[in-house]
Amino acid sequence: MPLKRRIVMAGTTFFLAAATGHVMQNGDTISAKLRNALSSQPAAVAEVEATAPAAALPTPQPTDAVLVAGTSLPAALPSTGGLPDFPGDQAQALTSGVLLAARMDAVADSYTRPATDADAEYSVFGIPCGSSKLVLSLGAGGTLRAALAAPCHPGERVVFSHAGLSFAMLTDASGGAQVTIPAMLAYATVDAGFANGEVLSAARNVPDLEGLRRMALSGDGAVHLNAYEDGAAYGAKGHFSMSNPGDPASATALVVLGDAGLDSPKVVEIFTAGNSTRTVAFDAEAETTPATCGHAVTARVVTMTGGRIGIRETLKQAMPDCDAVGDLVQAPLPGWDEPMAVATSQ
């Protein structure tokens, strides 16, 4: 509103200055015309003076712009020499720092929600949050597209759970999150939970699981999944892992869900094999680190065949002592429907 007011005032100032300049530049001409008009109509002036009562005529004030009978204008008015000079406008390019979008991004990125009950009911944009929502839609290849809208949870950790598998990620600045999840059940349920205890749930049928097989491993990111197609060697063609997941658009690939960089991370790795006669072998791999050496690491193993759960067990693997930091520990996993017999203890 202040900008609009300044524009209006600038236009008004320019208009009055233009009118004043016109009078000052043409003062001689206007004065001559006025004197001729008065001298050519004396009877009219006399008649006004004779017929109008003196009391009815207003007394001229020095500031009133009124011509009184018997007076005359100066012979010439001084000239100002033209309109006053106004400051010139210099065109300047807009930079990202002055653009509204850049300023809004900076505010949203640096915003820290105060720990008050009142603020918890409003989004970062100062509007009521409303209800959080979780919506599931079908994706290609027997997958679910989960869309979370939680305006009162911007930049917060959210844990998605499905068929005994869990992974964690952060919502964006507006409290949203989107992720594609390979379905492990023909009737799939997905939960999304926040630290304050709020949990959202959604479910739907997944019709495209016939002919698909999946092996999933869920944990804190210390244990990873390896899949070897048709007897492939480690690191060779046909070996699928987190570092070599394959083409996600193909029928055979590995996907990783979750953010391993979060505090208390939760990560899921899911390998999908299409309608194929190829054989696949699996193992779980863990690196010996200062955080894991001398301890046991755990992970959840879940398999799916044609929309039905095969294995849903917990793997526990003892890690070497700390003089073996840097070494990899691999434990073979059963096939799609074989019983779980790989768990070990420290």
N, C-alpha and C positions, 0 to 999 in steps of 0.2 A: 504493500500500500504506500509506503514512503516514496518508492521509486515512481509510482504513478503520479503522486502529488508533485514531485519535482518536474516531471515532464509537463504537466499542465501549467505550472507556474512559469516555466521557461517559454512556453508558447504565448502566454498572456503578456509577459514582459516584452517579447519581441513585437507583438501587435501594437502596444502602446508606444513603443519607441519609434516604430515606423510611422504612426500617425503624427507624433510630435515632430519628427524630422521633416515630414511633408509640409507642416505649417511653417516651420522655421525657414525652410528653403524657399518658400513662396510667399513670404511675409509682405513684400512690396506690392505684389499683384493683388493679394487679398485686401490690403489696406486701401488701395486705389479704388477697388470695386465697392468697398463699403462707403467711402466718401462720396462717390458718384451717386450711390443709391440714396444716401441721406439728402444730398442737395437737390435731387430731382423730385423729392416728395415732401416739400415743406408744409403744404396744406394738410396733409394727413397727420403730420406730427403736431401741428398747431391744433387741429381738431381734437386730437387725443388729449392735449393739454387743457383745452377749453371745456370739454364735455365730461372728462373723468374727474371726480372729486380728488383733491390732493390727498385726503386721508386714505383713499382706496389704493393709491399707488404705493408699492413697497419701497422702503428706503434702501437704495443700493448699498451694498456692503463692498468693501475693498476687494474681497475675495471672489465676489460674484462676477461671472463673465457676462455682464449686461451693458449694452450701449445706451447711454443716457443722452437725451436731446441737449444740444449745445456743446457736447464734448467731441473731441476728435482723437483719432489714433495717432501714434507717432508716425513720422514720415517713413521710417523703415525699421524693421525688426532685425536684430542681429542674427546672423546665420551660424549654425554649428558646424557647417562644412560636411554634412552627411550623417548617416547612421553611426552609432557607436560601434566599436569593434567588439565582437564577442570572441571568447576563447575558441580556437579551432579544435575540432575533434580528430584525434589520431586513432586510426583503426588498429586494433591490437588482436592478435590471434589468441583464441581461447586455449589454455593449457589444461592438462588433465586435473591439475590441482584446483581449478576453479569450477569445473563442471559439477553439476548437481549429483550425477551418478557416482563420481569419484568421492565426493564428500559423504554420500550415503554409505558407500562401501566401507569407507574408513570408520565411520561411526559404528556400523554393524560389526566390523571385525574387531574393534577395540572395546565393544560393549561388555561389561561385566554385570550380571544381574545382581542387584542388592538382595541380601538374604532377609527379605521382609515379606509378610503375608500379603500385603497390599500389592506389591510389585509382581508377585507370583501370578496374579490374575490378568496381567497385561503382557502383550508381546513386546519385542524390541521397538516396534513402531508405535507404541502407546495406545493400542486398541485392545479391547477384551480378547483374550485368547480363544474362547469358545472350547468346544470339545475336541480332543485328539481323535484321529481316525487312522485306521489301518485298512487298506483296500488291497485285495489280491486279484490279479488278472492272469490269464494264461499266456505263456510265452512259447517259443518254438522248442521242439525236442523234449517235451514233458517237463517244462520249467514253470515256475511261478514268479510273477513280477509283483513284488511287495512295494507298495507306496505308502509311506508314513507321513502324516501331517500332524505335528505336535507343536503349535505356536508357542506354548509356554515352556518348551524344552529346547531352546536354541543352543547349539554347541554342546549338547550333553551326550553322555555315553548311553547307548541303547543296546540291549541284548536281544537278538532274534533267536528264537528256538523253533525247531521243527524235527519231529520224529526222533527225539533224543539227542539232536545235534544243536550246538549253540555257538554263536559268533557275535562279536561286539564291534560296533562302529560308532562314529559321532554323527549327530544330526548337523545340518547346516545352520547358517545364521538365522533362518526363519523357522527352525525346528523341523525341517523335512529330511527324509532319507528315502532312497530308492535302491533296491537290490533285486537281482534275479537269482532265484534259488532252485536248483535241481530238485524236483519233488521226489520224495522217498515213499509216498503212499498214494494210492488212487484217490482216497479222500484225504486231502492234506489240510492240516491245521498249522498256522503260523502264529506265534506270540511275539510281542515286542514289549520289553519291560524296562522301566527306568529306575534310577536309584531310590526315588521316593516311594517305591512300591506300586506305582501305577503300571498296569499290564493291559495291553490291547490284544485282542484275538480276532482272527478271521479264518475262514475255512472255505474250501470249494473242491469240487471234483476235478481230477486231472485225467483226461481220457487217453492221453498219448503215451502211456507207460508200457504197453504191451511190446515185448521184444527188447526192452531196455534192461540193462543190468548196471547196478551202481555199487561202488565201494566208497565209504565215507569214513574219515578219521577226524575227530573233534577233540581239541585240547587247548592248552595255553600257548601253543606255538613252539613247544620244545620238541615235539614229535611230528614227523612228516611222513607222507605216503609216497611210496614208489610202486608203479605198475609196470610189468614187463610183458609185452605182447609177443606171443610166439617164441618164447625163450630168449628174448633180446638181452644183451649184456648191459651192465650198468654204464650209462652215458652214451650208449649206441642208439641207433634208430629203433624205435619201438619201445624205448624207455620213457615213461611219462612221470614227471615230478613237478614240484613247485617251480623249479627253474626251467623246466621244459614241458609246459602244460599241453602243447598241441593247439590245434585250431579250435576255438570254442564253438565255431559254427558247424563243425563236423560232428558225426555221430559218436566219435571216440575222442575224448579229451578230458583234461583235469582242470577243475576250477578251484580257486581259493577265495573264501569268503571271510570277511573280518579284517580288522586293522591290527596288525601285529605290533605296531608302535604305541598302542595305548597302555596306560597303567592297567595292570591285571588284564592282559589281552585274552581274548577267546577267538580261536580261528578254526575254520572247517575246511578240509580239503576233500573234494568229491570227484572220483573218477567214474566216467560214464562209458560203457561199451555198447555199441549198437547191435543190431541184429546180425550177428556174425558167428562163424564157427571157430574163430581164432581163440586160442587159449591165453589166459592172462594169469600171471602169478603176482603176488603182492608181498611187500614187506614194510615194516615201520622203521623209520630211521631217526636217530637222535644224536646230536653232537655233544660230546663231553665238554662242558664249559665250567668256569668257576662257580656258576650258580647251580649246576646240575651234578657235578662230580661228587661221588660218594653218596648220592641220594637216588631215589626212584622217581621216574617220570611216568605219568599216566596219560591215557587218551581213551576216548570212546570210539568204538568200532561198530559201524552199522552198515549192513548190506541190504540191497533191494533187488528183487527179480520180478519183473512184470507187474509192479505196483504193490508187491507184498514184501514185508520185512523178513529177511533171512536170519541174520545175526544182529544182536544188539547187546554187546558186552563191553567190559572195561579192560583195557590193556594196561599192565603195570610192568615196567622194565627197570631193573636195577642198573645203575650207571657205574662205570669204573671209578677208582680213586682219582684224586686231583693230579697225580703225576701223569695222567693220561689225557690231560686237557688238549683238545683238538682232534681227538680220535672220534670216529663215527661208530655208533652201535646200531646194528641192523637186526631186527627180529622178524622172521617170516610170519606172514598172516595167512589164515585159511582162505580157501576159495569162497565163491559166492554163497554156498549153502553148507559148507563144512562146519563142524562144531568148533568152537573157540577153544584152542588148546595151547595158546602161546603165552598166556600170562605167567609171569615169573615174579618172584619176590626178592627183596634185598637180602 
